[in-house]
């Protein structure tokens, strides 16, 4: 699963980054990147810009991961309730 992060840089550039979590390397990897609608590579960025972007992507990934975990918990509770209701209906 990949995610898309939109970042408005202080100089006015609009950056779109598609990224994913690599289970092999246990880190975030940039899949594709565009700046102002044009193809861009993360290695073309300054080391400071790259570090800032990777920090933002880590925060975004953690937020998305928490949201997915909350949704999974809600769905599991709802499924459990349905099973209990169905079993009570069989009595």
Residue frames as a rotation matrix with the C-alpha (Angstrom) as fourth column:
UNK 1
0.585 0.811 0.000 0.00
0.811 -0.585 0.000 0.00
0.000 0.000 -1.000 0.00
UNK 2
-0.590 -0.760 0.272 1.31
0.755 -0.639 -0.149 3.44
0.287 0.117 0.951 -0.84
UNK 3
0.315 0.604 -0.732 0.35
0.776 -0.608 -0.168 6.87
-0.546 -0.515 -0.660 0.44
UNK 4
0.006 -0.282 0.960 0.40
0.746 -0.638 -0.192 10.31
0.666 0.717 0.206 -1.15
UNK 5
0.112 -0.076 -0.991 1.66
0.835 -0.533 0.136 13.29
-0.539 -0.843 0.004 0.81
UNK 6
0.447 0.075 0.891 1.17
0.640 -0.724 -0.260 16.89
0.625 0.686 -0.372 -0.33
UNK 7
0.108 -0.536 -0.837 3.62
0.871 -0.356 0.340 19.48
-0.480 -0.766 0.429 0.94
UNK 8
0.827 0.106 0.552 3.59
0.363 -0.851 -0.380 23.23
0.429 0.515 -0.742 0.32
UNK 9
-0.023 -0.947 -0.321 7.21
0.990 0.023 -0.137 24.33
0.137 -0.321 0.937 0.72
UNK 10
0.191 0.074 -0.979 8.00
0.586 -0.809 0.053 27.77
-0.787 -0.584 -0.198 2.17
UNK 11
-0.764 -0.520 -0.383 9.26
0.005 -0.597 0.802 28.96
-0.645 0.611 0.459 -1.24
UNK 12
-0.091 0.851 -0.518 5.80
-0.820 -0.359 -0.445 28.27
-0.565 0.384 0.731 -2.72
UNK 13
-0.682 -0.192 -0.706 6.61
-0.618 0.667 0.416 24.97
0.391 0.720 -0.573 -4.43
UNK 14
0.380 0.815 0.438 3.90
-0.898 0.438 -0.035 22.32
-0.220 -0.381 0.898 -4.29
UNK 15
-0.668 -0.704 -0.243 5.30
-0.722 0.691 -0.017 18.84
0.180 0.164 -0.970 -3.72
UNK 16
0.636 0.768 0.081 3.42
-0.771 0.627 0.111 15.57
0.034 -0.133 0.991 -4.14
UNK 17
-0.546 -0.838 -0.005 5.15
-0.826 0.539 -0.164 12.46
0.140 -0.086 -0.986 -2.85
UNK 18
0.705 0.609 -0.363 3.98
-0.519 0.792 0.321 8.88
0.483 -0.039 0.875 -3.21
UNK 19
-0.416 -0.865 0.279 5.65
-0.827 0.233 -0.511 6.76
0.377 -0.444 -0.813 -0.54
UNK 20
0.637 0.569 -0.520 5.36
-0.272 0.797 0.539 3.38
0.721 -0.202 0.663 1.13
UNK 21
0.424 -0.481 0.767 6.76
-0.825 0.144 0.546 1.42
-0.373 -0.865 -0.336 4.05
UNK 22
0.125 -0.480 -0.868 9.44
-0.629 0.639 -0.443 -1.09
0.768 0.601 -0.222 3.06
UNK 23
0.899 0.211 0.383 9.21
-0.432 0.562 0.706 -4.21
-0.066 -0.800 0.596 5.21
UNK 24
0.695 -0.708 -0.126 12.51
0.567 0.648 -0.509 -5.45
0.442 0.282 0.852 3.77
UNK 25
-0.320 -0.871 0.373 14.46
0.457 -0.486 -0.745 -2.36
0.830 -0.068 0.553 4.83
UNK 26
0.071 0.459 -0.886 12.12
0.997 -0.015 0.072 -1.31
0.020 -0.888 -0.458 7.67
UNK 27
-0.628 -0.251 -0.737 11.86
0.312 -0.948 0.057 2.30
-0.713 -0.194 0.674 6.50
UNK 28
0.545 0.785 -0.294 9.86
0.106 -0.412 -0.905 4.70
-0.832 0.462 -0.308 4.35
UNK 29
-0.587 -0.670 0.454 10.71
0.566 0.061 0.822 4.75
-0.579 0.740 0.344 0.65
UNK 30
-0.090 0.493 -0.865 9.71
-0.503 -0.772 -0.388 7.39
-0.860 0.401 0.317 -1.87
UNK 31
0.064 0.230 0.971 8.04
0.630 0.745 -0.218 5.80
-0.774 0.626 -0.097 -4.88
UNK 32
-0.126 -0.036 0.991 7.48
0.901 -0.422 0.099 8.91
0.415 0.906 0.085 -6.99
UNK 33
-0.111 0.006 -0.994 7.72
0.657 -0.750 -0.078 12.63
-0.746 -0.662 0.079 -6.50
UNK 34
0.048 0.140 0.989 6.54
0.870 -0.492 0.027 15.74
0.490 0.859 -0.146 -8.34
UNK 35
-0.393 -0.159 -0.906 7.35
0.595 -0.795 -0.118 19.38
-0.701 -0.585 0.407 -7.69
UNK 36
-0.266 0.419 -0.868 4.98
-0.493 -0.833 -0.251 21.88
-0.829 0.361 0.428 -9.30
UNK 37
0.703 0.710 -0.031 3.66
-0.442 0.404 -0.801 19.07
-0.556 0.577 0.598 -11.48
UNK 38
0.472 -0.616 -0.631 7.07
-0.714 0.154 -0.683 18.03
0.517 0.773 -0.367 -12.80
UNK 39
0.780 -0.246 -0.575 8.95
0.340 0.938 0.060 14.79
0.524 -0.243 0.816 -12.12
UNK 40
0.339 -0.682 0.648 11.46
-0.803 -0.569 -0.179 15.11
0.491 -0.459 -0.740 -9.30
UNK 41
0.285 -0.330 -0.900 13.81
0.368 0.905 -0.215 12.84
0.885 -0.269 0.379 -7.36
UNK 42
0.978 0.109 -0.177 14.48
0.199 -0.243 0.950 12.98
0.060 -0.964 -0.259 -3.66
UNK 43
0.263 -0.956 -0.127 18.25
0.857 0.172 0.485 12.85
-0.442 -0.237 0.865 -4.28
UNK 44
-0.117 -0.241 0.963 17.97
0.711 -0.698 -0.088 16.16
0.694 0.674 0.253 -6.16
UNK 45
0.826 0.486 0.286 16.98
0.132 -0.659 0.740 17.84
0.548 -0.574 -0.608 -2.88
UNK 46
-0.098 -0.824 0.559 19.40
-0.651 -0.372 -0.662 19.41
0.753 -0.428 -0.500 -0.41
UNK 47
-0.642 -0.187 -0.744 20.24
0.328 0.810 -0.486 17.23
0.693 -0.556 -0.459 2.58
UNK 48
-0.943 0.331 -0.028 18.25
-0.136 -0.460 -0.878 19.61
-0.303 -0.824 0.478 4.81
UNK 49
-0.281 0.874 -0.396 15.22
-0.960 -0.246 0.137 19.49
0.023 0.418 0.908 2.52
UNK 50
-0.209 0.125 -0.970 15.45
-0.299 0.936 0.185 15.72
0.931 0.328 -0.159 2.26
UNK 51
-0.892 -0.155 -0.424 15.65
0.336 0.400 -0.853 15.36
0.302 -0.903 -0.305 6.06
UNK 52
-0.744 0.668 -0.017 12.64
-0.527 -0.603 -0.598 17.65
-0.410 -0.436 0.801 6.51
UNK 53
-0.103 0.719 -0.687 10.60
-0.906 0.218 0.364 15.76
0.411 0.660 0.629 3.93
UNK 54
-0.422 -0.096 -0.901 11.46
0.038 0.992 -0.123 12.36
0.906 -0.086 -0.415 5.41
UNK 55
-0.988 0.093 -0.125 10.43
0.118 -0.083 -0.990 13.65
-0.102 -0.992 0.071 8.85
UNK 56
-0.433 0.876 -0.213 7.10
-0.853 -0.474 -0.217 14.83
-0.291 0.087 0.953 7.43
UNK 57
-0.097 0.372 -0.923 6.57
-0.646 0.683 0.343 11.48
0.758 0.629 0.174 5.69
UNK 58
-0.786 -0.225 -0.576 7.29
0.250 0.737 -0.628 9.59
0.566 -0.637 -0.523 8.94
UNK 59
-0.850 0.526 -0.010 4.72
-0.257 -0.432 -0.864 11.73
-0.459 -0.732 0.503 10.79
UNK 60
-0.185 0.808 -0.560 2.18
-0.982 -0.130 0.137 11.19
0.039 0.575 0.817 8.00
UNK 61
-0.349 -0.008 -0.937 2.79
-0.284 0.954 0.098 7.43
0.893 0.300 -0.335 7.98
UNK 62
-0.959 -0.034 -0.280 2.35
0.252 0.347 -0.903 7.21
0.128 -0.937 -0.324 11.77
UNK 63
-0.603 0.790 -0.114 -0.89
-0.617 -0.552 -0.562 9.22
-0.507 -0.268 0.820 11.57
UNK 64
-0.057 0.566 -0.822 -2.23
-0.898 0.332 0.291 7.00
0.437 0.755 0.489 8.76
UNK 65
-0.602 -0.253 -0.757 -1.18
-0.010 0.951 -0.309 3.87
0.798 -0.179 -0.575 10.65
UNK 66
-0.956 0.292 -0.014 -3.00
-0.009 -0.075 -0.997 5.03
-0.292 -0.953 0.075 13.81
UNK 67
-0.301 0.889 -0.344 -6.12
-0.905 -0.380 -0.189 5.79
-0.299 0.255 0.920 11.79
UNK 68
-0.144 0.187 -0.972 -6.04
-0.601 0.764 0.236 2.32
0.786 0.618 0.002 10.21
UNK 69
-0.861 -0.220 -0.459 -5.58
0.197 0.687 -0.699 0.69
0.469 -0.692 -0.548 13.63
UNK 70
-0.755 0.655 0.033 -8.56
-0.388 -0.405 -0.828 2.63
-0.529 -0.638 0.560 15.03
UNK 71
-0.055 0.745 -0.665 -10.69
-0.994 0.021 0.106 1.64
0.093 0.667 0.739 12.06
UNK 72
-0.405 -0.157 -0.901 -9.63
-0.262 0.964 -0.050 -2.01
0.876 0.215 -0.431 12.42
UNK 73
-0.994 0.041 -0.101 -10.55
0.108 0.253 -0.962 -1.94
-0.014 -0.967 -0.255 16.13
UNK 74
-0.434 0.889 -0.146 -13.98
-0.733 -0.442 -0.517 -0.48
-0.524 -0.117 0.844 15.38
UNK 75
-0.006 0.412 -0.911 -14.59
-0.873 0.443 0.206 -3.05
0.488 0.796 0.357 12.65
UNK 76
-0.712 -0.306 -0.632 -13.49
-0.015 0.907 -0.422 -5.92
0.702 -0.291 -0.650 14.91
UNK 77
-0.904 0.421 0.067 -15.82
-0.120 -0.101 -0.988 -4.74
-0.409 -0.901 0.142 17.69
UNK 78
-0.143 0.887 -0.440 -18.70
-0.946 -0.253 -0.203 -4.47
-0.291 0.387 0.875 15.23
UNK 79
-0.190 0.016 -0.982 -18.01
-0.588 0.799 0.127 -7.95
0.786 0.601 -0.142 13.85
UNK 80
-0.944 -0.178 -0.278 -17.88
0.115 0.612 -0.783 -9.36
0.310 -0.771 -0.557 17.38
UNK 81
-0.631 0.775 0.036 -21.20
-0.506 -0.377 -0.776 -7.69
-0.588 -0.508 0.630 18.19
UNK 82
0.003 0.644 -0.765 -22.78
-0.984 0.140 0.114 -9.22
0.181 0.752 0.634 15.08
UNK 83
-0.529 -0.259 -0.808 -21.52
-0.203 0.963 -0.176 -12.70
0.824 0.071 -0.562 16.00
UNK 84
-0.982 0.185 -0.030 -22.92
0.062 0.171 -0.983 -12.37
-0.177 -0.968 -0.179 19.52
UNK 85
-0.343 0.906 -0.249 -26.25
-0.798 -0.421 -0.430 -11.11
-0.495 0.051 0.868 18.17
UNK 86
-0.071 0.280 -0.957 -26.39
-0.814 0.539 0.218 -14.00
0.577 0.794 0.190 15.67
UNK 87
-0.776 -0.266 -0.572 -25.63
0.058 0.873 -0.484 -16.58
0.628 -0.409 -0.662 18.35
UNK 88
-0.846 0.531 0.054 -28.28
-0.181 -0.191 -0.965 -15.13
-0.502 -0.826 0.257 20.66
UNK 89
-0.149 0.805 -0.574 -30.75
-0.979 -0.201 -0.028 -15.39
-0.138 0.558 0.819 17.78
UNK 90
-0.362 -0.054 -0.931 -30.06
-0.453 0.883 0.125 -19.11
0.815 0.467 -0.344 17.55
UNK 91
-0.994 -0.063 0.087 -31.08
-0.105 0.408 -0.907 -19.73
0.022 -0.911 -0.412 21.19
